[in-house]
Amino acid sequence: QVQLVESGGGLVQPGGSLRLSCAASKTLFSNNVMAWYRQPPGKQRELVATITSGGSADYASSVKGRFTISRDNAKNTVYMQMNSLKPEDTAVYYCAAVVPGGSQYWGQGTQVTVSS
């Protein structure tokens, strides 16, 4: 079964933190690049961070230094620790798996709202 299930979203005040999790099926997770995207209200989906199977990470400039992507290969799970959250981080966050050939599989998304 091919699936990605995100969790951990919610409402947080500016300056706060959240940790997102994405549990993947082994077929999608093993040896594939995993990524987090987000779609702010009324805007297009954008790439936030990626991590290779070996643990090399890359980030959008807007989140560098505040967000950390990681993966637990034993649990087939990818995480994103989000610190110093800003109102402009408000979005639906999606987990994605990039398989050989470039196709992507998506989770259902989790809402993150940063507001006082």
DRENPA-3360 file (N, C-alpha, C; in nm, 2 decimals, always signed):
BEGIN
1 = QVQLVESG = +0.08/-0.12/+0.00/+0.00/+0.00/+0.00/+0.09/+0.12/+0.00 ~ +0.05/+0.22/-0.08/+0.13/+0.34/-0.10/+0.06/+0.45/-0.02 ~ +0.12/+0.50/+0.08/+0.06/+0.61/+0.15/+0.15/+0.70/+0.23 ~ +0.11/+0.82/+0.25/+0.18/+0.92/+0.34/+0.08/+0.98/+0.43 ~ +0.11/+0.98/+0.56/+0.01/+1.04/+0.65/+0.08/+1.14/+0.74 ~ +0.04/+1.27/+0.72/+0.10/+1.37/+0.80/+0.02/+1.39/+0.94 ~ +0.10/+1.45/+1.03/+0.03/+1.48/+1.16/+0.12/+1.59/+1.23 ~ +0.06/+1.65/+1.33/+0.14/+1.75/+1.41/+0.10/+1.90/+1.38;
9 = GGLVQPGG = +0.02/+1.92/+1.29/-0.02/+2.06/+1.26/-0.11/+2.12/+1.37 ~ -0.13/+2.25/+1.37/-0.22/+2.31/+1.47/-0.20/+2.46/+1.47 ~ -0.26/+2.52/+1.57/-0.25/+2.66/+1.59/-0.14/+2.69/+1.69 ~ -0.05/+2.79/+1.66/+0.06/+2.83/+1.74/+0.08/+2.98/+1.73 ~ +0.12/+3.04/+1.84/+0.15/+3.18/+1.84/+0.28/+3.21/+1.77 ~ +0.29/+3.33/+1.72/+0.42/+3.37/+1.66/+0.54/+3.35/+1.75 ~ +0.64/+3.30/+1.70/+0.76/+3.27/+1.79/+0.76/+3.13/+1.84 ~ +0.65/+3.06/+1.83/+0.63/+2.92/+1.88/+0.69/+2.82/+1.79;
17 = SLRLSCAA = +0.67/+2.69/+1.83/+0.73/+2.58/+1.76/+0.62/+2.47/+1.74 ~ +0.64/+2.39/+1.63/+0.56/+2.28/+1.60/+0.65/+2.17/+1.54 ~ +0.62/+2.05/+1.56/+0.69/+1.94/+1.49/+0.59/+1.86/+1.41 ~ +0.61/+1.85/+1.28/+0.53/+1.78/+1.19/+0.60/+1.64/+1.17 ~ +0.51/+1.54/+1.15/+0.55/+1.40/+1.12/+0.48/+1.35/+1.00 ~ +0.55/+1.27/+0.93/+0.49/+1.20/+0.81/+0.53/+1.06/+0.81 ~ +0.43/+0.97/+0.83/+0.45/+0.83/+0.83/+0.43/+0.78/+0.69 ~ +0.53/+0.71/+0.63/+0.52/+0.66/+0.50/+0.52/+0.51/+0.49;
25 = SKTLFSNN = +0.46/+0.46/+0.38/+0.47/+0.32/+0.36/+0.62/+0.29/+0.32 ~ +0.66/+0.17/+0.35/+0.80/+0.13/+0.32/+0.84/+0.15/+0.18 ~ +0.74/+0.12/+0.09/+0.77/+0.13/-0.05/+0.80/+0.27/-0.10 ~ +0.73/+0.37/-0.03/+0.76/+0.51/-0.07/+0.88/+0.56/+0.00 ~ +0.91/+0.51/+0.12/+1.01/+0.58/+0.20/+1.15/+0.53/+0.16 ~ +1.17/+0.40/+0.15/+1.30/+0.35/+0.13/+1.38/+0.40/+0.01 ~ +1.50/+0.46/+0.04/+1.59/+0.50/-0.07/+1.54/+0.62/-0.15 ~ +1.43/+0.68/-0.11/+1.38/+0.80/-0.18/+1.40/+0.93/-0.11;
33 = VMAWYRQP = +1.41/+1.03/-0.19/+1.41/+1.17/-0.13/+1.27/+1.20/-0.08 ~ +1.27/+1.25/+0.04/+1.14/+1.29/+0.11/+1.14/+1.45/+0.11 ~ +1.02/+1.50/+0.11/+1.02/+1.65/+0.10/+0.89/+1.70/+0.18 ~ +0.90/+1.82/+0.22/+0.79/+1.90/+0.28/+0.76/+2.01/+0.18 ~ +0.64/+2.03/+0.15/+0.59/+2.14/+0.07/+0.48/+2.21/+0.16 ~ +0.45/+2.33/+0.12/+0.34/+2.40/+0.19/+0.26/+2.49/+0.09 ~ +0.13/+2.51/+0.12/+0.05/+2.59/+0.03/-0.02/+2.70/+0.12 ~ +0.03/+2.82/+0.12/-0.04/+2.93/+0.19/-0.17/+2.96/+0.13;
41 = PGKQRELV = -0.26/+3.02/+0.21/-0.39/+3.05/+0.16/-0.39/+3.14/+0.03 ~ -0.45/+3.10/-0.07/-0.46/+3.18/-0.20/-0.33/+3.18/-0.28 ~ -0.23/+3.09/-0.24/-0.11/+3.09/-0.31/-0.08/+2.95/-0.36 ~ +0.03/+2.94/-0.45/+0.07/+2.81/-0.50/+0.15/+2.73/-0.40 ~ +0.15/+2.60/-0.42/+0.23/+2.51/-0.33/+0.38/+2.54/-0.36 ~ +0.46/+2.54/-0.25/+0.60/+2.57/-0.26/+0.68/+2.47/-0.18 ~ +0.80/+2.45/-0.23/+0.89/+2.35/-0.17/+0.95/+2.42/-0.04 ~ +0.95/+2.34/+0.07/+1.00/+2.39/+0.19/+1.14/+2.33/+0.23;
49 = ATITSGGS = +1.15/+2.20/+0.22/+1.27/+2.13/+0.25/+1.27/+1.99/+0.19 ~ +1.39/+1.94/+0.17/+1.41/+1.80/+0.12/+1.51/+1.73/+0.20 ~ +1.51/+1.60/+0.20/+1.61/+1.52/+0.26/+1.63/+1.39/+0.18 ~ +1.76/+1.36/+0.16/+1.79/+1.24/+0.08/+1.79/+1.12/+0.18 ~ +1.79/+1.00/+0.12/+1.80/+0.88/+0.20/+1.92/+0.87/+0.30 ~ +2.02/+0.94/+0.25/+2.14/+0.95/+0.34/+2.15/+1.06/+0.44 ~ +2.04/+1.14/+0.43/+2.03/+1.25/+0.54/+2.07/+1.39/+0.50 ~ +2.11/+1.41/+0.37/+2.14/+1.54/+0.33/+2.02/+1.62/+0.31;
57 = ADYASSVK = +2.02/+1.74/+0.37/+1.90/+1.83/+0.37/+1.92/+1.96/+0.29 ~ +1.81/+2.01/+0.24/+1.82/+2.14/+0.18/+1.69/+2.21/+0.21 ~ +1.70/+2.35/+0.21/+1.58/+2.43/+0.26/+1.56/+2.55/+0.17 ~ +1.43/+2.59/+0.17/+1.40/+2.72/+0.11/+1.46/+2.83/+0.19 ~ +1.50/+2.94/+0.13/+1.56/+3.04/+0.20/+1.47/+3.10/+0.31 ~ +1.34/+3.10/+0.29/+1.25/+3.16/+0.38/+1.24/+3.08/+0.51 ~ +1.29/+2.96/+0.52/+1.28/+2.88/+0.64/+1.42/+2.84/+0.69 ~ +1.52/+2.86/+0.62/+1.66/+2.82/+0.66/+1.69/+2.88/+0.79;
65 = GRFTISRD = +1.74/+2.80/+0.88/+1.78/+2.84/+1.02/+1.67/+2.83/+1.12 ~ +1.54/+2.81/+1.07/+1.43/+2.80/+1.16/+1.37/+2.66/+1.15 ~ +1.37/+2.60/+1.04/+1.31/+2.46/+1.02/+1.42/+2.36/+1.01 ~ +1.40/+2.24/+1.06/+1.49/+2.13/+1.04/+1.41/+2.01/+1.00 ~ +1.45/+1.95/+0.88/+1.40/+1.83/+0.83/+1.48/+1.71/+0.88 ~ +1.42/+1.60/+0.91/+1.50/+1.48/+0.95/+1.42/+1.36/+0.92 ~ +1.48/+1.24/+0.92/+1.41/+1.12/+0.89/+1.46/+1.01/+0.98 ~ +1.37/+0.92/+1.01/+1.40/+0.80/+1.09/+1.38/+0.68/+0.99;
73 = NAKNTVYM = +1.48/+0.63/+0.94/+1.47/+0.52/+0.84/+1.41/+0.39/+0.90 ~ +1.43/+0.37/+1.03/+1.38/+0.25/+1.09/+1.22/+0.26/+1.11 ~ +1.17/+0.38/+1.11/+1.03/+0.40/+1.14/+0.96/+0.45/+1.01 ~ +1.03/+0.46/+0.90/+0.97/+0.51/+0.77/+0.90/+0.65/+0.79 ~ +0.96/+0.73/+0.87/+0.90/+0.86/+0.91/+0.99/+0.98/+0.88 ~ +0.94/+1.08/+0.83/+1.01/+1.21/+0.81/+0.95/+1.31/+0.90 ~ +1.03/+1.40/+0.95/+0.99/+1.50/+1.05/+1.03/+1.64/+1.00 ~ +0.96/+1.74/+1.05/+1.00/+1.88/+1.03/+0.98/+1.95/+1.16;
81 = QMNSLKPE = +1.09/+1.99/+1.22/+1.08/+2.08/+1.34/+1.08/+2.22/+1.29 ~ +0.98/+2.29/+1.33/+0.96/+2.43/+1.29/+0.97/+2.52/+1.42 ~ +1.07/+2.61/+1.42/+1.09/+2.70/+1.53/+1.07/+2.84/+1.48 ~ +1.06/+2.93/+1.58/+1.04/+3.07/+1.55/+0.94/+3.10/+1.44 ~ +0.83/+3.04/+1.45/+0.72/+3.05/+1.35/+0.67/+3.19/+1.34 ~ +0.64/+3.22/+1.21/+0.59/+3.35/+1.18/+0.45/+3.34/+1.11 ~ +0.37/+3.45/+1.12/+0.24/+3.44/+1.05/+0.24/+3.39/+0.91 ~ +0.35/+3.43/+0.84/+0.36/+3.39/+0.70/+0.40/+3.25/+0.68;
89 = DTAVYYCA = +0.42/+3.17/+0.78/+0.44/+3.03/+0.78/+0.30/+2.96/+0.77 ~ +0.19/+3.03/+0.79/+0.06/+2.97/+0.79/+0.03/+2.91/+0.65 ~ +0.00/+2.78/+0.65/-0.02/+2.71/+0.53/-0.07/+2.57/+0.56 ~ -0.11/+2.50/+0.45/-0.13/+2.35/+0.46/+0.01/+2.29/+0.42 ~ +0.06/+2.21/+0.51/+0.19/+2.14/+0.49/+0.17/+2.00/+0.44 ~ +0.24/+1.97/+0.33/+0.23/+1.84/+0.27/+0.36/+1.77/+0.27 ~ +0.35/+1.64/+0.29/+0.47/+1.55/+0.28/+0.47/+1.49/+0.14 ~ +0.59/+1.47/+0.09/+0.59/+1.41/-0.05/+0.71/+1.32/-0.05;
97 = AVVPGGSQ = +0.70/+1.21/-0.13/+0.80/+1.12/-0.16/+0.84/+1.13/-0.31 ~ +0.96/+1.15/-0.34/+1.01/+1.16/-0.48/+1.07/+1.03/-0.52 ~ +1.01/+0.96/-0.62/+1.06/+0.83/-0.66/+1.14/+0.84/-0.78 ~ +1.22/+0.74/-0.81/+1.30/+0.74/-0.93/+1.22/+0.77/-1.06 ~ +1.26/+0.86/-1.14/+1.19/+0.91/-1.25/+1.12/+1.04/-1.23 ~ +1.12/+1.08/-1.10/+1.07/+1.22/-1.07/+0.93/+1.23/-1.02 ~ +0.85/+1.12/-1.03/+0.71/+1.12/-0.98/+0.71/+1.15/-0.84 ~ +0.60/+1.21/-0.79/+0.59/+1.24/-0.65/+0.46/+1.19/-0.60;
105 = YWGQGTQV = +0.46/+1.14/-0.48/+0.34/+1.10/-0.41/+0.32/+1.19/-0.29 ~ +0.19/+1.22/-0.26/+0.16/+1.32/-0.16/+0.07/+1.27/-0.05 ~ +0.09/+1.33/+0.07/+0.00/+1.31/+0.18/-0.12/+1.40/+0.16 ~ -0.21/+1.39/+0.26/-0.33/+1.47/+0.26/-0.32/+1.61/+0.31 ~ -0.21/+1.63/+0.38/-0.18/+1.77/+0.43/-0.22/+1.79/+0.57 ~ -0.15/+1.88/+0.64/-0.19/+1.92/+0.77/-0.18/+2.07/+0.79 ~ -0.28/+2.13/+0.85/-0.29/+2.27/+0.86/-0.20/+2.32/+0.97 ~ -0.12/+2.43/+0.94/-0.04/+2.50/+1.04/-0.09/+2.65/+1.03;
113 = TVSS = -0.13/+2.70/+1.15/-0.18/+2.83/+1.16/-0.10/+2.90/+1.26 ~ -0.03/+3.01/+1.23/+0.05/+3.09/+1.32/-0.02/+3.23/+1.34 ~ -0.07/+3.24/+1.46/-0.15/+3.36/+1.49/-0.16/+3.39/+1.64 ~ -0.17/+3.51/+1.67/-0.19/+3.55/+1.81/-0.34/+3.56/+1.85;
% end
